[in-house]
Amino acid sequence: MKISISPNANKNALKSHAWIGLAVSVLMYWVCLSGALSVFSQELLRWEQPHIADNLDYSPETIQKAYEQFLSMQGGTTQGNIVVRLPTQDLPRARISADDEVWNIAPDGTLSEPSSTPITDLIVDLHVALHLPEDTGMIIVSMLGAMLSALILSGIVAHRRIFKDAFRLRTGNNEQLTQGDLHNRMSVWGLPFHLMIALTGVYFGLASFMTSFYADTLYDGNKMALFADIYGSPIEVEPQAGVANITRALSELERIAPNTQPIFVTLENATRDNQYILLSSQHMDKLIYAEQYRFDAQGNYINKVGYSDGKAGQQAIFSVYRIHFGHFGPEAMKIFFGLMGFALTIISVTGINLWLAKRQKQDMLNQLWMGIVWGTPIAMAVAGIASLGVGLPTKPVFWAVLTAVLAGSLLQKALVKTHLNLLKILTVLLVLLPVTHFAVHYPDVLVLNSLVIDAAFVVFAGCVWRYRMSRIRKGWMS
């Protein structure tokens, strides 16, 4: 396939591609790597607490019992909404949360213990907000999505033979050619996926700004009218404070929408006079995250918001989450999304590697980039081991270890030696992490989900070690 592009356009696009990539290199790498791992957040959540038995069976009565116990623990009042996450095939355990407290619900409806998932939180929070305050972090991550879109488009314009050479991959001793081919081939092979990830990523943090823009241009500044079209018109209920009747609402939902999968029970304005029940239920034949069915506090059906049969734009908005994380279709879809996320991570790394190689010199920038690329998974592994072994908080450990790796990389002047040492350390840690998990949680760890994840860490360790040995055999480094 030949694309006719003028030499000047090609040259300008190449410059733009390089400068945009450099400007966002580190943040883009963190978001891509943590995003690939976040695809499996539900599996990691179960891996962190394997002693909590998976259970898909529940009744409206057990959910009511859990809600009333939780409400009693809160002294009968809460500051925000109360949310019950019902067990589903992808996350077969029930949980209830409010006011930053999350508890697991046992099959009999009692609250078994708090939900503690610091390793999963470390990864997901890095992807969603870069461990910054949520509003600020989400805006930055969304801006990275816009930058990624620009990188994809400028990359297509900059490389006139990018499609013609789609299956060309040179793996000889010329490292720059290998890195360039790997960068370009993965970019072409995953182009539709990467563009979809970039555009859906933009939406999450910039939705509030887009809301103001659309309200001003299409609704004469009336945000409530826009919200009504997107999220449904607000409802008015009779004053009904106290204990809500979740049992009746869930039973009514079975009658109203029998072929859907309930996933959330939300007590909106919980314990206040204007509280009501919001049941989110998935329509398995649609990409929307869920339809929302509204009930008063006594469990009487009011209406549904209408995502499942609403306008195309409304359905598209409520499909963004599942499309972005691959949480639809069979389990193989998650694996595909995870692999494509890792491919995007490799693209972000090889792009900077190419720029560094073209400089034809080695200095602190090479050392720092090496420390970022390999120090990030090292810091994640150390944080995970420290959390499992002695209960240390993951985020401070992660940043402390990453800082130490960067400092060590700067002190070590031999770049090849730094590279090989970091690969060796990462290999050891990727084996030590599942070993620690197995030792801490035995015998509860003997369930399929935990065994698969622990085995995956060992496989990754083998891949890193094999990569390290290939560097040694060829006598050069990336």
C-alpha positions as semicolon CSV with decimal commas, in nm:
position;residue;x (nm);y (nm);z (nm)
1;M;0,000;0,000;0,000
2;K;0,150;0,334;-0,104
3;I;0,047;0,658;0,056
4;S;0,124;0,973;-0,142
5;I;0,269;1,223;0,102
6;S;0,488;1,521;0,014
7;P;0,847;1,519;0,148
8;N;0,780;1,832;0,355
9;A;0,469;1,681;0,515
10;N;0,664;1,365;0,586
11;K;0,951;1,559;0,744
12;N;0,723;1,778;0,956
13;A;0,518;1,479;1,071
14;L;0,835;1,295;1,170
15;K;0,950;1,592;1,379
16;S;0,608;1,626;1,542
17;H;0,597;1,252;1,611
18;A;0,939;1,263;1,777
19;W;0,876;1,570;1,992
20;I;0,533;1,459;2,109
21;G;0,675;1,118;2,198
22;L;0,961;1,273;2,394
23;A;0,732;1,514;2,578
24;V;0,510;1,237;2,716
25;S;0,750;0,941;2,714
26;V;0,768;0,856;3,083
27;L;0,401;0,920;3,164
28;M;0,291;0,736;2,851
29;Y;0,501;0,435;2,948
30;W;0,353;0,426;3,299
31;V;-0,004;0,455;3,168
32;C;0,048;0,188;2,899
33;L;0,216;-0,065;3,129
34;S;-0,031;-0,019;3,415
35;G;-0,318;-0,020;3,164
36;A;-0,214;-0,359;3,025
37;L;-0,212;-0,496;3,380
38;S;-0,537;-0,319;3,474
39;V;-0,723;-0,526;3,215
40;F;-0,687;-0,810;3,467
41;S;-0,781;-0,601;3,772
42;Q;-1,072;-0,828;3,865
43;E;-0,851;-1,136;3,854
44;L;-0,580;-0,957;4,057
45;L;-0,839;-0,851;4,314
46;R;-0,933;-1,216;4,369
47;W;-0,563;-1,314;4,370
48;E;-0,494;-1,075;4,658
49;Q;-0,760;-1,236;4,880
50;P;-0,778;-1,601;4,769
51;H;-0,926;-1,705;5,104
52;I;-1,247;-1,523;5,008
53;A;-1,433;-1,802;4,833
54;D;-1,578;-1,733;4,491
55;N;-1,955;-1,765;4,503
56;L;-2,214;-1,675;4,242
57;D;-2,515;-1,773;4,452
58;Y;-2,695;-1,506;4,647
59;S;-3,053;-1,414;4,724
60;P;-3,219;-1,074;4,768
61;E;-3,254;-1,161;5,138
62;T;-2,878;-1,212;5,189
63;I;-2,804;-0,878;5,019
64;Q;-3,061;-0,710;5,244
65;K;-2,897;-0,869;5,548
66;A;-2,552;-0,744;5,445
67;Y;-2,686;-0,394;5,381
68;E;-2,856;-0,375;5,721
69;Q;-2,543;-0,501;5,900
70;F;-2,328;-0,248;5,717
71;L;-2,574;0,030;5,794
72;S;-2,567;-0,067;6,161
73;M;-2,184;-0,056;6,161
74;Q;-2,204;0,297;6,021
75;G;-2,434;0,407;6,302
76;G;-2,736;0,425;6,075
77;T;-2,603;0,707;5,857
78;T;-2,347;0,758;5,581
79;Q;-2,196;1,061;5,411
80;G;-2,232;0,923;5,059
81;N;-2,406;0,649;4,868
82;I;-2,399;0,285;4,974
83;V;-2,298;0,053;4,689
84;V;-2,332;-0,326;4,678
85;R;-2,130;-0,506;4,409
86;L;-2,316;-0,827;4,330
87;P;-2,126;-1,143;4,231
88;T;-2,088;-1,202;3,857
89;Q;-1,893;-1,446;3,642
90;D;-1,597;-1,209;3,602
91;L;-1,592;-1,114;3,972
92;P;-1,772;-1,391;4,166
93;R;-1,784;-1,229;4,508
94;A;-2,013;-0,972;4,667
95;R;-1,890;-0,651;4,832
96;I;-2,048;-0,347;4,996
97;S;-1,892;-0,002;5,028
98;A;-1,953;0,352;5,153
99;D;-1,741;0,630;5,300
100;D;-1,417;0,467;5,171
101;E;-1,494;0,140;5,351
102;V;-1,527;-0,182;5,149
103;W;-1,637;-0,514;5,301
104;N;-1,670;-0,861;5,155
105;I;-2,009;-1,025;5,188
106;A;-2,020;-1,392;5,288
107;P;-2,269;-1,628;5,118
108;D;-2,498;-1,611;5,423
109;G;-2,519;-1,231;5,402
110;T;-2,282;-1,147;5,688
111;L;-1,987;-0,914;5,639
112;S;-1,680;-1,137;5,648
113;E;-1,389;-0,890;5,644
114;P;-1,274;-0,567;5,477
115;S;-1,172;-0,590;5,114
116;S;-0,797;-0,521;5,099
117;T;-0,640;-0,503;4,752
118;P;-0,338;-0,268;4,777
119;I;-0,148;-0,427;4,485
120;T;-0,443;-0,397;4,249
121;D;-0,504;-0,043;4,372
122;L;-0,139;0,047;4,303
123;I;-0,169;-0,065;3,940
124;V;-0,516;0,071;3,866
125;D;-0,453;0,407;4,034
126;L;-0,131;0,450;3,834
127;H;-0,325;0,393;3,513
128;V;-0,626;0,606;3,602
129;A;-0,459;0,903;3,774
130;L;-0,079;0,846;3,797
131;H;-0,114;0,835;4,179
132;L;-0,211;1,204;4,173
133;P;-0,533;1,350;4,319
134;E;-0,809;1,188;4,115
135;D;-0,943;1,493;3,931
136;T;-0,598;1,622;3,837
137;G;-0,461;1,280;3,748
138;M;-0,755;1,183;3,528
139;I;-0,724;1,505;3,329
140;I;-0,353;1,441;3,271
141;V;-0,417;1,081;3,166
142;S;-0,691;1,197;2,928
143;M;-0,449;1,449;2,779
144;L;-0,208;1,160;2,727
145;G;-0,486;0,986;2,535
146;A;-0,509;1,291;2,307
147;M;-0,130;1,289;2,268
148;L;-0,140;0,919;2,181
149;S;-0,398;0,992;1,911
150;A;-0,164;1,257;1,770
151;L;0,129;1,015;1,784
152;I;-0,066;0,750;1,593
153;L;-0,175;0,990;1,318
154;S;0,163;1,162;1,285
155;G;0,332;0,822;1,280
156;I;0,123;0,716;0,981
157;V;0,210;1,034;0,792
158;A;0,577;1,024;0,893
159;H;0,641;0,670;0,771
160;R;0,540;0,649;0,406
161;R;0,623;0,277;0,382
162;I;0,463;0,184;0,712
163;F;0,193;-0,034;0,555
164;K;0,408;-0,164;0,270
165;D;0,661;-0,293;0,525
166;A;0,394;-0,426;0,761
167;F;0,551;-0,774;0,776
168;R;0,916;-0,673;0,765
169;L;1,103;-0,746;1,088
170;R;1,482;-0,749;1,086
171;T;1,630;-0,929;1,386
172;G;2,002;-0,920;1,308
173;N;2,279;-0,747;1,498
174;N;2,176;-0,395;1,393
175;E;1,984;-0,297;1,703
176;Q;1,855;0,030;1,561
177;L;1,697;-0,149;1,263
178;T;1,544;-0,411;1,493
179;Q;1,400;-0,147;1,727
180;G;1,267;0,052;1,432
181;D;1,101;-0,250;1,271
182;L;0,953;-0,362;1,603
183;H;0,818;-0,012;1,668
184;N;0,666;0,024;1,322
185;R;0,530;-0,330;1,286
186;M;0,353;-0,331;1,622
187;S;0,215;0,014;1,542
188;V;0,061;-0,114;1,218
189;W;-0,064;-0,445;1,353
190;G;-0,238;-0,282;1,648
191;L;-0,341;0,042;1,478
192;P;-0,723;0,012;1,517
193;F;-0,688;-0,110;1,875
194;H;-0,440;0,162;1,975
195;L;-0,653;0,438;1,824
196;M;-0,961;0,303;2,003
197;I;-0,772;0,296;2,335
198;A;-0,647;0,650;2,281
199;L;-0,987;0,796;2,196
200;T;-1,175;0,619;2,476
201;G;-0,898;0,720;2,718
202;V;-0,950;1,084;2,627
203;Y;-1,313;1,061;2,731
204;F;-1,266;0,964;3,097
205;G;-1,090;1,275;3,225
206;L;-1,222;1,531;2,978
207;A;-1,591;1,439;3,008
208;S;-1,656;1,727;3,249
209;F;-1,505;1,981;3,009
210;M;-1,694;1,830;2,718
211;T;-2,013;1,855;2,922
212;S;-1,968;2,231;2,968
213;F;-1,890;2,275;2,598
214;Y;-2,193;2,080;2,479
215;A;-2,421;2,249;2,730
216;D;-2,313;2,592;2,606
217;T;-2,334;2,509;2,235
218;L;-2,637;2,280;2,219
219;Y;-2,844;2,352;2,533
220;D;-2,804;2,729;2,579
221;G;-2,587;2,667;2,884
222;N;-2,846;2,447;3,056
223;K;-2,636;2,163;3,198
224;M;-2,933;1,999;3,368
225;A;-3,105;1,953;3,031
226;L;-2,789;1,789;2,895
227;F;-2,760;1,566;3,202
228;A;-3,124;1,463;3,159
229;D;-3,058;1,354;2,800
230;I;-2,746;1,158;2,897
231;Y;-2,809;1,031;3,249
232;G;-3,186;1,041;3,263
233;S;-3,419;1,296;3,415
234;P;-3,396;1,337;3,794
235;I;-3,671;1,172;3,995
236;E;-3,871;1,287;4,292
237;V;-3,961;1,041;4,567
238;E;-4,172;1,056;4,879
239;P;-3,968;1,104;5,199
240;Q;-3,850;0,755;5,297
241;A;-3,551;0,767;5,531
242;G;-3,421;0,466;5,721
243;V;-3,376;0,110;5,598
244;A;-3,439;0,060;5,228
245;N;-3,610;-0,254;5,095
246;I;-3,343;-0,398;4,864
247;T;-3,509;-0,740;4,877
248;R;-3,822;-0,615;4,707
249;A;-3,629;-0,410;4,449
250;L;-3,417;-0,709;4,343
251;S;-3,723;-0,930;4,325
252;E;-3,902;-0,671;4,112
253;L;-3,601;-0,646;3,880
254;E;-3,622;-1,020;3,813
255;R;-3,978;-0,963;3,694
256;I;-3,907;-0,645;3,496
257;A;-3,580;-0,747;3,328
258;P;-3,543;-1,124;3,371
259;N;-3,272;-1,170;3,105
260;T;-3,026;-0,919;3,248
261;Q;-2,734;-0,958;3,492
262;P;-2,760;-0,731;3,802
263;I;-2,417;-0,601;3,903
264;F;-2,469;-0,304;4,137
265;V;-2,720;-0,199;4,400
266;T;-2,675;0,169;4,483
267;L;-2,854;0,347;4,766
268;E;-2,860;0,700;4,624
269;N;-2,872;0,967;4,898
270;A;-2,847;0,678;5,143
271;T;-3,030;0,717;5,476
272;R;-3,169;1,059;5,376
273;D;-3,535;1,145;5,320
274;N;-3,488;1,151;4,943
275;Q;-3,304;0,819;4,914
276;Y;-3,388;0,572;4,640
277;I;-3,253;0,246;4,501
278;L;-3,063;0,228;4,173
279;L;-3,013;-0,122;4,029
280;S;-2,751;-0,146;3,753
281;S;-2,803;-0,451;3,537
282;Q;-2,609;-0,562;3,230
283;H;-2,782;-0,643;2,903
284;M;-2,554;-0,917;2,775
285;D;-2,638;-0,846;2,411
286;K;-2,520;-0,483;2,433
287;L;-2,189;-0,306;2,499
288;I;-2,333;-0,056;2,747
289;Y;-2,192;-0,110;3,095
290;A;-2,538;-0,143;3,245
291;E;-2,895;-0,021;3,232
292;Q;-3,010;0,155;3,548
293;Y;-3,347;0,071;3,700
294;R;-3,480;0,307;3,967
295;F;-3,692;0,212;4,270
296;D;-3,811;0,407;4,569
297;A;-3,676;0,317;4,914
298;Q;-3,957;0,065;4,963
299;G;-3,858;-0,122;4,650
300;N;-4,138;0,002;4,426
301;Y;-4,034;0,031;4,061
302;I;-4,024;0,385;3,923
303;N;-3,856;0,370;3,580
304;K;-3,534;0,296;3,397
305;V;-3,288;0,555;3,269
306;G;-3,296;0,413;2,916
307;Y;-2,934;0,342;2,821
308;S;-3,025;0,004;2,672
309;D;-3,264;0,147;2,415
310;G;-3,164;0,512;2,411
311;K;-3,005;0,722;2,138
312;A;-2,689;0,594;1,971
313;G;-2,475;0,864;2,132
314;Q;-2,607;0,783;2,477
315;Q;-2,536;0,413;2,429
316;A;-2,187;0,495;2,299
317;I;-2,104;0,698;2,611
318;F;-2,202;0,412;2,838
319;S;-2,004;0,162;2,633
320;V;-1,671;0,344;2,674
321;Y;-1,561;0,165;2,991
322;R;-1,613;-0,189;2,864
323;I;-1,455;-0,107;2,527
324;H;-1,150;0,057;2,688
325;F;-1,072;-0,232;2,925
326;G;-1,195;-0,523;2,715
327;H;-1,454;-0,628;2,973
328;F;-1,692;-0,785;2,725
329;G;-1,718;-1,110;2,537
330;P;-1,534;-1,428;2,640
331;E;-1,228;-1,439;2,867
332;A;-1,010;-1,453;2,555
333;M;-1,107;-1,091;2,489
334;K;-0,933;-0,981;2,809
335;I;-0,620;-1,173;2,710
336;F;-0,627;-1,003;2,369
337;F;-0,664;-0,658;2,528
338;G;-0,383;-0,735;2,770
339;L;-0,150;-0,843;2,488
340;M;-0,238;-0,535;2,283
341;G;-0,172;-0,320;2,590
342;F;0,172;-0,474;2,629
343;A;0,233;-0,415;2,257
344;L;0,151;-0,046;2,306
345;T;0,395;-0,042;2,598
346;I;0,668;-0,186;2,375
347;I;0,591;0,075;2,109
348;S;0,630;0,355;2,363
349;V;0,965;0,212;2,479
350;T;1,112;0,142;2,135
351;G;1,016;0,489;2,014
352;I;1,237;0,650;2,278
353;N;1,506;0,386;2,226
354;L;1,523;0,489;1,859
355;W;1,556;0,855;1,947
356;L;1,834;0,780;2,195
357;A;2,015;0,562;1,941
358;K;2,007;0,835;1,676
359;R;2,186;1,071;1,916
360;Q;2,494;0,846;1,880
361;K;2,606;0,917;2,235
362;Q;2,530;0,786;2,580
363;D;2,470;1,009;2,880
364;M;2,238;1,047;3,179
365;L;1,930;1,043;2,955
366;N;2,012;0,685;2,852
367;Q;2,067;0,588;3,215
368;L;1,745;0,749;3,336
369;W;1,536;0,594;3,058
370;M;1,685;0,253;3,133
371;G;1,597;0,304;3,500
372;I;1,239;0,406;3,417
373;V;1,172;0,118;3,178
374;W;1,301;-0,162;3,400
375;G;1,272;0,014;3,736
376;T;0,894;0,050;3,706
377;P;0,814;-0,326;3,698
378;I;1,088;-0,381;3,959
379;A;0,924;-0,126;4,188
380;M;0,581;-0,284;4,131
381;A;0,716;-0,629;4,219
382;V;0,895;-0,505;4,533
383;A;0,580;-0,319;4,644
384;G;0,378;-0,637;4,591
385;I;0,622;-0,854;4,786
386;A;0,644;-0,600;5,070
387;S;0,265;-0,579;5,089
388;L;0,219;-0,957;5,090
389;G;0,505;-1,026;5,327
390;V;0,489;-0,754;5,590
391;G;0,188;-0,539;5,497
392;L;0,377;-0,229;5,386
393;P;0,176;0,030;5,188
394;T;0,233;-0,024;4,817
395;K;0,248;0,330;4,678
396;P;0,525;0,469;4,907
397;V;0,729;0,152;4,851
398;F;0,678;0,175;4,474
399;W;0,803;0,533;4,448
400;A;1,089;0,477;4,694
401;V;1,217;0,175;4,500
402;L;1,178;0,349;4,163
403;T;1,373;0,648;4,295
404;A;1,647;0,416;4,423
405;V;1,667;0,239;4,085
406;L;1,698;0,571;3,904
407;A;1,973;0,686;4,141
408;G;2,155;0,355;4,097
409;S;2,126;0,379;3,719
410;L;2,284;0,725;3,722
411;L;2,572;0,605;3,941
412;Q;2,642;0,307;3,715
413;K;2,827;0,439;3,410
414;A;2,835;0,114;3,210
415;L;2,498;0,108;3,035
416;V;2,524;-0,256;2,930
417;K;2,599;-0,363;3,285
418;T;2,308;-0,157;3,418
419;H;2,074;-0,320;3,168
420;L;2,181;-0,674;3,250
421;N;2,168;-0,614;3,625
422;L;1,817;-0,470;3,608
423;L;1,699;-0,766;3,401
424;K;1,849;-1,007;3,654
425;I;1,682;-0,827;3,945
426;L;1,345;-0,822;3,769
427;T;1,370;-1,194;3,689
428;V;1,436;-1,279;4,053
429;L;1,152;-1,057;4,175
430;L;0,903;-1,202;3,926
431;V;0,974;-1,544;4,075
432;L;0,982;-1,423;4,435
433;L;0,643;-1,249;4,404
434;P;0,437;-1,567;4,333
435;V;0,650;-1,766;4,581
436;T;0,568;-1,510;4,852
437;H;0,202;-1,513;4,753
438;F;0,193;-1,893;4,765
439;A;0,364;-1,906;5,106
440;V;0,146;-1,636;5,264
441;H;-0,187;-1,768;5,137
442;Y;-0,133;-2,144;5,139
443;P;-0,358;-2,349;5,120
444;D;-0,617;-2,091;5,004
445;V;-0,393;-2,022;4,705
446;L;-0,485;-2,361;4,557
447;V;-0,761;-2,220;4,338
448;L;-0,751;-2,179;3,961
449;N;-0,742;-1,799;3,950
450;S;-0,445;-1,771;4,189
451;L;-0,254;-2,058;4,033
452;V;-0,289;-1,910;3,683
453;I;-0,170;-1,566;3,793
454;D;0,124;-1,706;3,991
455;A;0,219;-1,919;3,691
456;A;0,195;-1,612;3,466
457;F;0,450;-1,428;3,682
458;V;0,689;-1,722;3,649
459;V;0,640;-1,726;3,271
460;F;0,712;-1,352;3,257
461;A;1,027;-1,415;3,460
462;G;1,135;-1,673;3,203
463;C;1,074;-1,425;2,920
464;V;1,282;-1,157;3,091
465;W;1,565;-1,405;3,156
466;R;1,559;-1,523;2,797
467;Y;1,573;-1,163;2,678
468;R;1,871;-1,101;2,908
469;M;2,055;-1,405;2,770
470;S;1,993;-1,287;2,415
471;R;2,158;-0,954;2,503
472;I;2,460;-1,140;2,636
473;R;2,487;-1,369;2,333
474;K;2,460;-1,090;2,077
475;G;2,689;-0,860;2,270
476;W;2,464;-0,555;2,240
477;M;2,178;-0,402;2,431
478;S;1,853;-0,218;2,373
